[in-house]
Amino acid sequence: MTVVLAVVCRDGVVIGSDSQITDKGRDMTYPADKLHPLGELAAWGGSGARSVLADVKRRFDENSAAILDAPDIGRALQEQVLPILRHHYETFIPDVPGEAGGGTPAAYVMAAGWRNGEPWILEITPSGMIGHYANIGFHAIGSGAPMAQQANSLLSHFHLTKRSLRFGCAAVLRVLQALDLTSSSVGGPFNLCRIDAEGAHHLDKDEIEVVSDIVGRWRDAEQAVIADIFD
C-alpha cells in the first residue's frame, strides 16, 4: 500500500509519504523512496507501477526548470507524463503464463509547490487528467488515500490552512503514523518535505525525529486535556 499526501498551510505546503512498496505479483513488500525533488522549488510523489514512476522521475529530473517556469504547471506536468503512460499502456502484456495478479501500468503522480505567494497541489491520473487541489487544502494518492482522507477529516478542526508549516509537518507525520498503525502495508521510514517561498526542503532523519517528538507532545497534551475534562 502506498500513501502520498499534501496539505496547504498559511505559509507553504507540506508533502509526505510512507516508504513501503507492495508487490502483489510476488507477494512481498520492500522499502523505497516515494517522495522526490522537483527542482529546488517543489516536490512530487507517485503511486502505482514502479516502472512508470521511474520513467517519470527521469523526465522530471531532466525538465524540472521548464515545468516550474511554465505558465500552467499542470499542463507542463501532463505533457511530461502522458507520453510515458501511453508507452507503457501500449507495451504492457496483461496475460503472462503462470503469473496472476501482476499489476497494471497505471500510475498516479502528485506534485506540490509554492509560487507567487500561492500554493499548488496537482495530480496527473492514469487517464492523463489534471486534478487541482490547492483550494481544497489537502490531497492524497495511493491505496492508503481513503484512510488519509478520513484522518484529515478528523483533524479538520485544527484548520491547517491557517497554521504554520511547522504544524503542517506534525499533522502530516501524525496521519502517516496513524496509517502505519492501522495498515500493515503502510510503513516507515516516512518522508517529509516543506515548501515555501524560499523553496523545497526535504527533512532528513534527525529533523523528522524532531517532528515525531512534537507529535508525541501533541498526543500527550490531548490526553491531559481529556483527563482534565472527563476524569
C-alpha positions as CSV (number, residue, x, y, z in Angstrom):
1,M,0.0,0.0,0.0
2,T,1.2,3.5,-0.8
3,V,0.2,6.9,0.6
4,V,1.4,10.3,-0.6
5,L,-0.3,13.3,0.9
6,A,0.0,17.0,0.8
7,V,-1.5,19.8,3.0
8,V,-1.7,23.6,2.5
9,C,-0.6,25.8,5.4
10,R,-0.7,29.5,5.7
11,D,2.9,29.9,4.6
12,G,3.6,26.9,2.4
13,V,2.8,23.3,1.6
14,V,3.9,20.1,3.3
15,I,4.0,16.8,1.3
16,G,4.8,13.5,2.9
17,S,4.8,9.8,2.1
18,D,5.5,6.3,3.5
19,S,8.2,4.1,2.0
20,Q,6.5,0.7,1.8
21,I,6.2,-0.9,-1.6
22,T,3.8,-3.9,-2.0
23,D,4.5,-6.2,-4.9
24,K,1.3,-8.3,-5.2
25,G,2.6,-10.4,-8.0
26,R,5.5,-11.7,-5.8
27,D,3.6,-11.4,-2.5
28,M,6.3,-9.3,-1.0
29,T,7.0,-5.8,0.4
30,Y,10.1,-3.7,0.5
31,P,11.1,0.0,1.3
32,A,11.6,2.6,-1.5
33,D,11.6,6.4,-1.7
34,K,8.3,7.7,-3.0
35,L,8.9,11.4,-2.4
36,H,11.3,13.2,-4.8
37,P,12.5,16.8,-5.5
38,L,11.0,18.6,-8.5
39,G,13.8,21.1,-8.9
40,E,14.5,23.3,-5.9
41,L,11.0,24.7,-5.6
42,A,8.7,21.8,-5.5
43,A,8.4,18.1,-4.8
44,W,6.4,15.1,-6.1
45,G,5.4,11.6,-5.2
46,G,3.8,8.7,-7.1
47,S,1.7,5.7,-6.6
48,G,1.3,2.7,-8.9
49,A,3.6,1.0,-11.4
50,R,7.2,1.4,-10.4
51,S,8.5,1.2,-14.0
52,V,6.2,4.1,-15.0
53,L,7.3,6.2,-11.9
54,A,11.0,5.5,-12.7
55,D,10.5,7.0,-16.1
56,V,8.5,9.9,-14.7
57,K,11.4,10.6,-12.2
58,R,13.9,10.7,-15.1
59,R,11.8,13.1,-17.1
60,F,11.1,15.4,-14.1
61,D,14.8,15.5,-13.2
62,E,15.7,16.5,-16.7
63,N,12.9,19.0,-17.2
64,S,12.1,20.5,-13.7
65,A,13.1,24.0,-14.7
66,A,10.8,24.0,-17.7
67,I,8.0,22.6,-15.7
68,L,8.2,25.1,-12.9
69,D,8.7,28.1,-15.2
70,A,5.7,27.1,-17.4
71,P,2.6,29.4,-17.2
72,D,0.5,26.4,-16.5
73,I,2.3,23.9,-14.3
74,G,-0.5,21.3,-14.5
75,R,-0.2,21.3,-18.3
76,A,3.5,21.1,-18.1
77,L,3.4,18.1,-15.8
78,Q,0.8,16.5,-18.1
79,E,3.0,16.9,-21.2
80,Q,5.8,15.0,-19.4
81,V,3.7,12.2,-18.0
82,L,1.3,11.4,-20.9
83,P,3.9,10.0,-23.3
84,I,5.2,7.7,-20.6
85,L,1.8,6.4,-19.8
86,R,1.0,5.8,-23.4
87,H,4.2,3.9,-23.9
88,H,3.6,1.6,-21.0
89,Y,0.0,1.0,-21.9
90,E,1.0,0.1,-25.5
91,T,3.7,-2.3,-24.4
92,F,2.0,-3.9,-21.4
93,I,1.3,-7.7,-21.6
94,P,-1.7,-8.3,-19.3
95,D,-1.7,-12.1,-19.6
96,V,1.6,-13.7,-18.5
97,P,1.6,-17.5,-18.5
98,G,1.9,-18.9,-14.9
99,E,1.5,-15.5,-13.3
100,A,-1.6,-13.9,-11.9
101,G,-2.2,-10.5,-10.4
102,G,0.9,-9.0,-11.7
103,G,-0.5,-5.5,-11.6
104,T,-1.0,-2.9,-14.3
105,P,0.9,0.0,-15.8
106,A,-1.4,2.6,-14.2
107,A,0.2,5.3,-12.0
108,Y,-0.8,8.4,-10.2
109,V,1.5,11.4,-9.9
110,M,1.1,14.2,-7.4
111,A,3.3,17.4,-7.2
112,A,3.1,20.3,-4.8
113,G,4.8,23.7,-4.6
114,W,4.5,27.4,-3.8
115,R,4.6,30.1,-6.5
116,N,3.9,33.8,-6.4
117,G,2.7,33.6,-2.8
118,E,0.2,30.8,-3.6
119,P,0.2,27.1,-3.0
120,W,-0.4,24.5,-5.7
121,I,-1.1,20.8,-5.5
122,L,-1.6,18.9,-8.8
123,E,-2.4,15.4,-9.7
124,I,-2.0,13.5,-13.0
125,T,-4.3,10.5,-13.1
126,P,-3.7,7.2,-15.0
127,S,-6.0,8.6,-17.7
128,G,-3.9,11.8,-18.0
129,M,-6.4,14.1,-16.4
130,I,-5.2,17.0,-14.3
131,G,-6.5,17.5,-10.8
132,H,-6.2,20.8,-8.8
133,Y,-6.4,20.6,-5.0
134,A,-4.7,23.7,-3.5
135,N,-8.1,25.3,-3.0
136,I,-9.2,22.2,-1.0
137,G,-6.1,22.3,1.1
138,F,-5.5,18.6,1.1
139,H,-5.0,15.7,-1.3
140,A,-3.7,12.1,-1.1
141,I,-2.9,9.4,-3.6
142,G,-2.2,5.7,-3.3
143,S,-4.2,2.8,-1.9
144,G,-3.9,4.4,1.5
145,A,-5.6,7.6,0.2
146,P,-9.1,6.9,1.6
147,M,-7.7,6.4,5.1
148,A,-5.6,9.5,4.8
149,Q,-8.7,11.5,3.7
150,Q,-10.5,10.2,6.8
151,A,-7.6,11.1,9.0
152,N,-7.5,14.6,7.5
153,S,-11.3,15.0,8.3
154,L,-10.6,14.0,11.9
155,L,-8.0,16.8,12.1
156,S,-10.1,19.4,10.3
157,H,-10.9,21.3,13.5
158,F,-7.3,22.3,13.7
159,H,-7.7,24.4,10.5
160,L,-4.4,23.5,8.9
161,T,-4.6,26.2,6.2
162,K,-4.4,28.8,8.9
163,R,-1.5,27.3,10.7
164,S,2.3,27.3,10.1
165,L,4.4,24.8,8.2
166,R,5.8,23.6,11.5
167,F,2.3,22.5,12.5
168,G,1.7,21.1,9.0
169,C,4.7,18.8,9.2
170,A,3.5,17.5,12.5
171,A,0.0,16.9,11.1
172,V,1.2,15.1,8.0
173,L,3.5,12.9,10.1
174,R,0.7,12.2,12.6
175,V,-1.5,11.0,9.7
176,L,1.3,8.8,8.4
177,Q,1.9,7.3,11.8
178,A,-1.8,6.6,12.2
179,L,-1.9,4.8,8.9
180,D,1.2,2.8,10.0
181,L,-0.8,1.6,13.0
182,T,-3.9,0.7,11.0
183,S,-2.4,-0.9,7.9
184,S,0.4,-3.5,7.8
185,S,1.3,-2.4,4.2
186,V,1.9,1.3,5.2
187,G,5.3,1.7,6.9
188,G,8.2,3.9,7.6
189,P,10.6,5.4,7.4
190,F,8.4,8.4,6.5
191,N,9.5,11.2,4.2
192,L,8.5,14.9,4.6
193,C,9.1,17.9,2.5
194,R,8.2,21.5,3.5
195,I,7.8,24.1,0.7
196,D,7.6,27.8,1.0
197,A,8.7,30.9,-0.9
198,E,12.3,30.0,-0.3
199,G,12.0,26.6,-1.9
200,A,11.6,23.0,-1.0
201,H,13.3,21.5,2.0
202,H,13.3,17.7,2.3
203,L,13.6,16.8,6.0
204,D,16.5,14.5,7.0
205,K,16.2,11.7,9.5
206,D,17.1,13.9,12.5
207,E,14.6,16.6,11.5
208,I,11.8,14.0,11.1
209,E,12.7,12.7,14.6
210,V,12.2,16.2,16.0
211,V,8.8,16.4,14.3
212,S,8.0,13.0,15.7
213,D,8.8,14.3,19.2
214,I,6.4,17.2,18.6
215,V,3.7,14.8,17.6
216,G,4.3,12.8,20.8
217,R,3.9,16.0,22.9
218,W,0.7,16.8,20.9
219,R,-0.8,13.5,21.8
220,D,0.2,13.8,25.4
221,A,-1.3,17.3,25.6
222,E,-4.6,15.9,24.2
223,Q,-4.6,13.1,26.8
224,A,-4.0,15.7,29.6
225,V,-6.9,17.8,28.4
226,I,-9.3,14.8,28.1
227,A,-8.3,13.7,31.6
228,D,-8.9,17.2,33.0
229,I,-12.3,17.4,31.4
230,F,-13.7,13.9,31.9
231,D,-11.8,12.3,34.8
